[in-house]
Amino acid sequence: MTFAQKGAIAIAALILGIALTKIGFEPNQVQTEETLAGLKFLMSWIPLTGVCLSFVLVYFYPIDKAFHEKLIQDIQEKRLLNE
């Protein structure tokens, strides 16, 4: 696992901890209706937003079939030069 991955996991855990504190989550306790609504929001709308954002980013990613073929050709040329 790279340093960037470990850092991202740590930041995600920090943000989740802050979010759980903000919605009033108490471990090993019966949760209030507001806390349950907050948990439902955290577990549904936030991931859905991330998925939609990733769809937008993939849609505008500049690799099409012609660009992909050029990349493959460049890789093959570099392999031939290194042999």
C-alpha positions, 0 to 999 in steps of 0.5 A: 500500500502506498503512502498516498493510499494510507493518507487517503484512508486516514483522511477518510476515517477522520472525516467519517469520525467528524461526520458521525460526531456531528449527527450525534452517533453514540456507539452501543446506544439506541440511536435517535431518529435524527441520528438514524436519518443522518446515518441513512444520509451518510450511507446513501447520498454521499456515496451516490454523489461520489458515483455520479461525480466519477461518471462525469469525470469518466465521461470527459476523460480524453481517451477515445478509441484512436487515442487508445490505439496510439498509446498501444502503438507507442508502448510497442515501439518503446518495447522494441527499442529496449530489446 
